[in-house]
Amino acid sequence: MSGVVSMEPAERRATVERILADPPAVHPMEASPEPRMGVWATEPSCYRFIAERCAPGTRTIETGSGLSTVLFAALGARHICCTAGQEEADRVLAHCGSRGIATDGLRFEVGSSHATLPALEAGGTEVDLVLVDGSHAFPLPQVDWFYAAAMLRCGGTLIVDDIGLPAVSVLVRFLELDPRWRRVSGTDKWRAWERQVGGTLSEDWTEQGFYRSRRDALLQPARRVVGKIRHELGRRRT
Ligand SMILES: C[S@@+](CC[C@H](N)C(=O)[O-])C[C@H]1O[C@@H](n2cnc3c(N)ncnc32)[C@H](O)[C@@H]1O
């Protein structure tokens, strides 16, 4: 459990602004032997939205690490951060340590999320908020969503960053079509949904009638008619 036991909304808002004004240096900002360190952060509005939904004790999970990880710790979340490298975890912990931000509610799962998330889901972990912001290469956003969002309780919040990137946009299109995800906030860069059901995300494609291309949806009645005619012709021949 984190040391933070209660925090008024105004205090949470102040916490975000403090962290935005003093971000952690977690990521190399250029490919060079001695890169300048910074953070691949998203828009301030996303962190403000997280703070709105994250009272102390909120159960949260994210893929990737950075400013968001420091924020979850400072808000007193019971937070799991699935990030690729130990060095990022160390930088987050050092930043928190030097600012007096408690990290007892923070747990790192180090390694690629496709390897670390399945055990968490299989172990029955349940969370209130998920941030998908790890690898943006196809199909990792989908993999992150599949395992992490399966742990999201009904009514919990899913946030996806970098929605304009190709792989992420495929996931976003699906979520926008699926009535089990209700969009609640976002910008051109990030988007948030509230989950309308709980439990696994593993299902048959036949349970995803909403997920058809416009062309498929338009052609469906014609295909049904052609199928019936073929069936009838075949029946008459026998
Ligand atoms: C855009 S940054 C995350 C930024 C962070 N959410 C913030 O608000 O500052 C992407 C992160 O994903 C991590 N990452 C990349 N590939 C990953 C993978 N396969 N599994 C887990 N994390 C990964 C990177 O190391 C990096 O920390």
The ligand as an SDF file (V2000), in Angstrom:
LIG
                    3D

 27 29  0  0  0  0  0  0  0  0999 V2000
    5.9940    6.8950  -24.7930 C   0  0  0  0  0  0  0  0  0  0  0  0
    6.9760    6.1310  -23.5670 S   0  0  0  0  0  0  0  0  0  0  0  0
    5.9070    6.1110  -22.1760 C   0  0  0  0  0  0  0  0  0  0  0  0
    5.6860    7.4810  -21.6360 C   0  0  0  0  0  0  0  0  0  0  0  0
    4.9920    7.5270  -20.3050 C   0  0  0  0  0  0  0  0  0  0  0  0
    3.6820    6.9000  -20.3400 N   0  0  0  0  0  0  0  0  0  0  0  0
    4.8850    8.9760  -19.8500 C   0  0  0  0  0  0  0  0  0  0  0  0
    3.7530    9.4610  -19.6620 O   0  0  0  0  0  0  0  0  0  0  0  0
    5.9110    9.6070  -19.6880 O   0  0  0  0  0  0  0  0  0  0  0  0
    6.9890    4.4620  -24.0980 C   0  0  0  0  0  0  0  0  0  0  0  0
    7.5840    3.5220  -23.0800 C   0  0  0  0  0  0  0  0  0  0  0  0
    7.3630    2.1930  -23.5030 O   0  0  0  0  0  0  0  0  0  0  0  0
    8.4930    1.4240  -23.1600 C   0  0  0  0  0  0  0  0  0  0  0  0
    8.4720    0.2200  -24.0150 N   0  0  0  0  0  0  0  0  0  0  0  0
    8.8540    0.0910  -25.3020 C   0  0  0  0  0  0  0  0  0  0  0  0
    8.6680   -1.1730  -25.7310 N   0  0  0  0  0  0  0  0  0  0  0  0
    8.1170   -1.8510  -24.6910 C   0  0  0  0  0  0  0  0  0  0  0  0
    7.6880   -3.1830  -24.4940 C   0  0  0  0  0  0  0  0  0  0  0  0
    7.7430   -4.0760  -25.4890 N   0  0  0  0  0  0  0  0  0  0  0  0
    7.1980   -3.5260  -23.3010 N   0  0  0  0  0  0  0  0  0  0  0  0
    7.0960   -2.6160  -22.2870 C   0  0  0  0  0  0  0  0  0  0  0  0
    7.4840   -1.3380  -22.4150 N   0  0  0  0  0  0  0  0  0  0  0  0
    7.9880   -0.9570  -23.6030 C   0  0  0  0  0  0  0  0  0  0  0  0
    9.6470    2.3830  -23.4040 C   0  0  0  0  0  0  0  0  0  0  0  0
   10.8020    1.9390  -22.7600 O   0  0  0  0  0  0  0  0  0  0  0  0
    9.0610    3.6560  -22.8450 C   0  0  0  0  0  0  0  0  0  0  0  0
    9.2330    3.7080  -21.4650 O   0  0  0  0  0  0  0  0  0  0  0  0
  1  2  1  0
  2  3  1  0
  2 10  1  0
  3  4  1  0
  4  5  1  0
  5  6  1  0
  5  7  1  0
  7  8  2  0
  7  9  1  0
 10 11  1  0
 11 12  1  0
 11 26  1  0
 12 13  1  0
 13 14  1  0
 13 24  1  0
 14 15  1  0
 14 23  1  0
 15 16  2  0
 16 17  1  0
 17 18  1  0
 17 23  2  0
 18 19  1  0
 18 20  2  0
 20 21  1  0
 21 22  2  0
 22 23  1  0
 24 25  1  0
 24 26  1  0
 26 27  1  0
M  CHG  2   2   1   9  -1
M  END
$$$$
